[in-house]
Amino acid sequence: MKTPNFFKAITLMVILVVSASVSASAANYYAYKGKEVTINGGSGFSEYKWIMVSQPDPAITNAVITGTTGSQLKQTLTVEGAYKLRLLVKDGNGCWSDVDATKDIDIFVLPEFTVTVAADAGTPASYCTNADASLRTKLNATAATVTGSVALPSEVTIALADWYKTPSDGSLASLTKLATSNPYQVTETAVGTYYFVATGKYVIPTGRLISAAADATASNTITISVTAPPTAPVITPVVTN
């Protein structure tokens, strides 16, 4: 059977990255959960058959995607994990293309993750206004995918952190970043109670994201207190004569 030009023109490379139980195979492309992806199948064919070769949940094999027979596929993937898509096309002679698994597209839907902020080991959660800068609270942010999530491909990482000083409710609206370094050394010197959050985001290889980007994930709010030092007392000697 004649191979359509569409299939001749496309070459997709699958890079496998294996690292025990902590990483999954790299995907051709990545998408955020709940964000729409659009895939174009070329033009000039009389019919298109989009096939979900595999998906995480519910697990299926070689299921034709109903409701889409045109050259463009739009899908919103709501379950994290690995998906494999295939396209078959029919030409004007009524012939369908052969299955060629090397043309399949692998999409990895990224799991949710959390960011946690805590005072760095050895630094206090409060300090006095006259404390040396090196003795003020140092905040540390860590990130992890939600417990039970699929393993991330090793080429995808989570970047930390943008730091914000926030109202007590932790809102990030209309706030300016304090810093991007992690850990973050608090700089406040006025008496008061201060609230901080950090954010994280996925770092995905360039040219591989096919959904809209997700908002940065914010951490819990951590409270830091800055207090006034005590007033030095009047020294009164005891007179003995």
C-alpha positions in Angstrom: 0.0 0.0 0.0 1.3 3.5 -0.8 2.5 5.4 2.2 0.8 8.8 2.5 3.1 11.9 2.3 1.9 12.9 5.7 3.6 9.9 7.3 6.7 10.4 5.2 7.1 14.0 6.4 6.9 13.3 10.2 9.6 11.8 12.3 9.1 11.6 16.0 11.9 10.6 18.3 11.2 8.7 21.6 13.8 9.1 24.2 13.7 6.6 27.0 15.0 7.6 30.4 15.0 4.9 33.0 15.9 5.4 36.7 14.7 2.7 39.0 11.3 3.6 40.5 11.8 7.3 40.6 11.3 8.3 37.0 9.3 7.3 34.0 10.0 7.2 30.3 10.3 10.6 28.6 7.4 11.5 26.4 7.4 13.2 23.0 5.2 15.9 24.5 3.8 17.1 27.9 0.5 18.5 29.0 -1.0 19.9 32.2 -3.9 18.0 33.6 -7.2 19.5 32.6 -5.7 21.7 29.9 -6.7 21.2 26.3 -4.2 19.9 23.7 -4.5 20.3 19.9 -2.9 17.9 17.4 -3.0 18.5 13.7 -3.0 15.6 11.3 -2.2 17.2 8.0 -4.5 17.9 5.0 -5.5 16.2 1.8 -7.2 13.0 3.1 -10.8 12.1 2.9 -11.1 10.7 6.4 -9.1 10.6 9.7 -9.3 8.0 12.4 -7.8 9.1 15.7 -6.9 6.2 18.0 -6.1 6.2 21.7 -3.5 3.4 21.7 -3.2 3.5 25.5 -4.1 5.7 28.4 -3.7 5.5 32.2 -7.3 5.4 33.5 -9.6 3.9 32.5 -7.0 1.6 30.8 -7.9 1.1 27.2 -6.2 -0.4 24.1 -6.5 0.9 20.5 -9.8 2.7 21.1 -11.1 4.9 18.3 -11.8 8.4 19.6 -15.4 9.1 18.7 -16.8 12.4 17.6 -13.6 13.4 15.8 -13.1 12.5 12.1 -11.3 15.6 10.9 -7.7 16.5 10.6 -7.5 18.3 14.0 -7.9 16.6 17.3 -8.7 18.6 20.5 -8.6 16.7 23.8 -8.6 17.7 27.5 -6.7 15.0 29.4 -7.9 14.9 33.0 -5.9 11.9 34.3 -2.1 12.1 34.9 0.2 9.7 33.3 1.2 8.4 29.8 -1.0 8.5 26.7 -0.2 7.2 23.3 -2.1 8.5 20.2 -2.2 7.2 16.7 -3.7 8.6 13.4 -4.9 6.5 10.5 -6.0 8.3 7.3 -8.0 7.4 4.2 -7.1 8.7 0.8 -9.3 9.5 -2.2 -9.1 5.9 -3.4 -10.7 4.6 -0.2 -7.5 3.1 1.1 -6.5 3.4 4.8 -2.9 3.9 5.8 -1.1 1.0 7.5 -0.5 1.1 11.2 3.0 2.5 11.9 3.8 2.6 15.6 6.8 4.8 15.0 4.5 7.6 14.1 2.5 7.4 17.4 2.6 10.4 19.7 3.4 10.0 23.4 1.9 12.5 25.8 2.7 12.6 29.5 0.1 14.5 31.6 1.9 16.0 34.6 0.7 15.2 38.1 -0.1 17.9 40.7 2.6 18.8 43.2 2.8 20.6 46.5 5.3 23.2 47.8 6.1 23.2 51.5 7.8 26.0 53.4 9.4 25.7 56.8 12.1 27.5 58.8 15.5 26.2 57.8 17.1 23.9 60.3 18.8 25.9 63.0 17.0 29.2 62.4 14.3 30.5 64.6 10.7 31.2 63.6 11.0 34.6 65.3 13.7 37.1 66.0 14.4 40.5 67.5 14.7 43.7 65.5 18.3 44.1 66.5 19.3 40.6 65.4 22.2 40.3 63.1 21.2 39.6 59.5 22.7 36.2 59.6 20.6 35.3 62.6 17.2 36.1 61.1 14.9 33.4 60.0 15.9 31.5 56.9 13.0 29.9 54.9 13.4 26.7 52.9 11.0 25.5 50.2 10.6 21.9 49.0 8.4 20.4 46.4 7.0 16.9 45.8 4.4 15.4 43.6 1.2 14.4 45.4 1.4 11.1 47.2 0.3 8.3 44.9 1.1 10.2 41.7 2.8 8.7 38.7 6.6 9.0 38.6 7.9 12.0 36.7 10.2 11.5 33.7 13.7 12.5 34.8 13.9 15.3 32.2 11.1 17.1 33.9 11.8 19.0 37.2 10.1 21.3 39.6 11.7 24.8 39.9 11.8 26.5 43.3 11.1 29.2 44.3 9.6 32.6 43.9 9.0 34.1 47.4 6.2 36.5 48.3 5.3 38.4 51.4 1.5 38.1 51.7 -1.5 39.1 53.7 -2.4 36.6 56.4 -4.6 34.7 54.0 -1.7 33.9 51.7 -3.1 35.6 48.7 -0.6 36.3 45.8 -2.8 38.9 44.1 -0.9 42.0 43.0 2.2 41.2 45.0 5.8 41.6 44.0 8.3 38.8 44.2 10.8 39.1 47.1 13.4 36.8 45.7 14.0 33.7 43.6 16.7 32.0 45.7 16.1 29.0 47.9 16.5 29.1 50.9 15.3 32.7 51.5 16.7 34.9 54.3 14.0 37.1 55.8 15.0 40.7 55.8 12.2 42.4 57.9 13.5 44.6 60.7 10.3 46.3 61.9 8.2 44.8 64.7 5.4 42.8 63.3 4.0 39.5 62.1 4.9 38.6 58.5 3.5 35.9 56.2 5.5 34.3 53.4 4.7 31.8 50.6 6.9 30.2 48.0 5.8 29.0 44.5 7.0 26.3 42.2 6.5 25.3 38.6 7.4 22.5 36.3 10.5 22.9 34.0 9.7 21.1 30.8 12.1 20.7 27.8 11.7 23.5 25.3 9.3 22.8 22.5 7.6 19.9 24.2 4.6 21.4 26.0 1.4 21.2 24.0 -1.2 22.5 26.5 -1.5 25.9 28.1 0.8 26.4 31.0 -0.6 26.0 34.5 -0.4 28.7 37.2 2.5 28.4 39.6 1.7 26.2 42.7 1.8 28.1 46.0 3.0 26.7 49.3 1.5 26.9 52.7 1.8 30.2 54.4 4.5 30.5 57.1 4.3 33.1 59.9 7.4 34.9 61.1 7.4 37.2 64.1 9.8 40.1 64.6 9.8 41.4 68.1 11.3 44.4 69.9 14.3 43.7 72.1 13.9 44.2 75.9 14.8 47.6 77.3 18.0 47.5 79.3 17.3 47.8 83.0 18.7 50.5 85.2 21.6 49.0 87.2 21.2 49.7 90.9 24.1 48.8 93.1 23.5 47.6 96.6 24.9 50.2 99.0 26.4 48.6 102.2 27.3 51.7 104.2 
